[in-house]
Amino acid sequence: MKKLILIGLVFMSAYAKEATIKQLFNVQTVKVKSSLTAMSLKSYGFIKIDESKVYDVAPRFSGFVETLYADKLYKKVSKGEALVKVYSPEVLKAKDEYYNSVKYAKNKSMLKSAKGKLELLNIPKNELNKKRSNFTTIVSPEDGYIFEKSINHNSAFNAKTNIFKIVNIDTLWVEVKIHQDQFSKISKLDTFELTTPAYKQIFSGTNQGIYPIISEKDESFTLRLEVDNKKGLLKPGMYMSVNMSQAKKDYLTLPSTAIIRKNGTFYAFIVGEYEGEYEPIEVDLEVLNKDTYIIKSTLVEGDIVVDNALFMMDSDAQINGLY
């Protein structure tokens, strides 16, 4: 049978005895209770570009810049909008073959071949419906902002060169730091609210999963959230506070002040049979939030445990060899 800690040990001095009696009267208890509450977790993250919304503009031909319309970084462009008008001997030759096939060739396969060559060069179809031009226009593949450009007025470029990088920010990612001991909770959380110092409103995130790699520097995982940004309020690089939670459920709970951790094991001090007697009992628990634990075993609803003075209980338990 386990020994019980009897509060009110005899100390060598009257002062010490008086202090111990005072501690005895200050011992507070709390009941294990069922609470309808939500598991929650707080962290932080930074806004990143949604990599699935990045578009490279890399012509399949070489050429020379005639007119540069997208002449500034971070300029907003629309899908189909002209970025640059260029002169390309390769494209001009392919156009001549096409128009000559249309005008003179009776062989449909020759016409199809000439048209196919222009399609492979990614020449806009509407250009072929107009009067022959020595120039061709490169257009934006998607709505977005110009995050990179490698050409200027009067530049020359080679085939396969990325001359623009266009990023659509209608959706963005928030990469959230998750410490190892919080990892098991993530699958239970379904509501992700994000705030930033720049705005008062709350943004909603969607769980996109945890990256399959851990940071050796701070022993943390990275959770990716997707955030709708059609209003354009959020920008890559912004700091976000992240509150993660689940729908409310019934949990058996104790305040964190009623639990002490020793050598990786959690204990509570349950009230004994006689007044002033307390027994340390090992408990299996899970963090509900920073102030509350979920009790998973050993204790049941209604059990009474010490809620304060745990430092005193811990000291007496060690003196009595209870752990």
Secondary structure by P-SEA (a helix, b strand, c coil): cbbbbbcccccccaaaaaaaaaaaaabbbbcccccccccccccbbbbbcccccccccccccccccccccccccccccccccccbbbbbaaaaaaaaaaaaaacccccaaaaaaaaaaaaaacccccccccccccbbbbbbcccccccccccccccccccccccbbbbbccbbbbbbbbccccccccccccbbbbbcccccbbbbbbbccccccccccccbbbbbbbbbccccccccbbbbbbbbbccbbbbbccccccccccccbbbbbcccccccbbbbbbbbbbbccccbbbbcccccccbbbbccaaaaaaaaaaaaccc
